Amino acid sequence: MHTASTLQVNRQPEPTVRLTPREQQVLLWCAYGKTSWEIGRILGCKESTVNFHVGNILRKFEVETRVAAVIKAIRYKLLDACEEVQDER
């Protein structure tokens, strides 16, 4: 028999993070292990612009590293949505 506390542990929390389409693209490339310079080349923007988006992603996820942001995105199943945005382009 499951107790209420056991059921709460098994449920995934709803994501409260809302990313822009560009932040989604940057996050997806971060998940692939690309550097800011590489992402800039792929997306056709400056490395500093990529870093700006990464900073916004870290702030929104309330984490300090790209790896932590990617892990949270996987946990909330947000990378699936990122891949769909990438496929549409």
C-alpha positions in Angstrom: 0.0 0.0 0.0 1.3 3.4 -1.0 1.2 6.3 1.4 0.6 9.8 0.3 4.2 10.8 0.8 5.3 7.9 -1.4 3.1 9.0 -4.2 4.4 12.6 -4.0 8.0 11.3 -4.4 7.1 9.5 -7.5 5.4 12.4 -9.2 7.4 14.7 -11.4 6.9 18.4 -10.5 5.5 20.6 -13.1 8.1 22.8 -14.8 7.8 26.5 -14.0 10.5 27.5 -16.4 9.6 29.2 -19.6 12.3 29.5 -22.2 12.3 31.6 -25.4 12.8 29.7 -28.6 16.4 30.9 -28.8 17.1 29.8 -25.2 15.6 26.4 -26.1 18.0 26.1 -29.1 21.0 27.2 -26.9 20.0 24.7 -24.2 19.7 21.9 -26.7 23.2 22.6 -28.1 24.5 22.8 -24.5 23.0 19.3 -24.0 25.1 18.1 -27.0 28.2 19.4 -25.3 28.9 22.4 -27.6 30.8 25.4 -26.4 29.5 28.9 -26.6 31.7 29.6 -29.6 30.5 26.5 -31.4 26.8 27.3 -30.6 27.4 30.8 -32.0 28.8 29.4 -35.2 25.8 27.0 -35.5 23.2 29.6 -34.8 24.9 32.4 -36.6 25.4 34.8 -33.7 28.2 36.0 -31.5 29.7 34.0 -28.6 28.7 36.8 -26.3 25.1 36.5 -27.4 25.2 32.8 -26.6 26.6 33.6 -23.2 23.8 36.0 -22.7 21.2 33.3 -23.4 23.1 30.8 -21.2 23.0 33.3 -18.4 19.2 33.7 -18.8 18.8 29.9 -18.8 20.9 29.5 -15.6 18.9 32.2 -13.9 15.6 30.7 -14.9 16.6 27.3 -13.8 18.2 28.7 -10.6 21.4 26.8 -11.2 25.0 27.7 -11.6 26.2 25.5 -14.4 25.1 24.4 -17.9 25.3 20.8 -16.8 22.9 21.5 -14.0 20.5 23.3 -16.4 20.6 20.4 -18.8 19.9 17.9 -16.0 16.9 20.0 -14.8 15.7 20.3 -18.4 15.8 16.5 -18.7 14.1 16.1 -15.4 11.2 18.4 -16.5 11.2 16.8 -20.0 12.0 20.2 -21.6 14.6 19.0 -24.0 12.0 17.1 -25.9 10.3 20.4 -26.6 13.7 21.9 -27.6 14.2 19.2 -30.1 10.8 19.9 -31.7 11.7 23.6 -32.0 15.0 22.6 -33.6 13.2 20.2 -36.1 10.8 23.0 -37.2 13.7 25.1 -38.5 
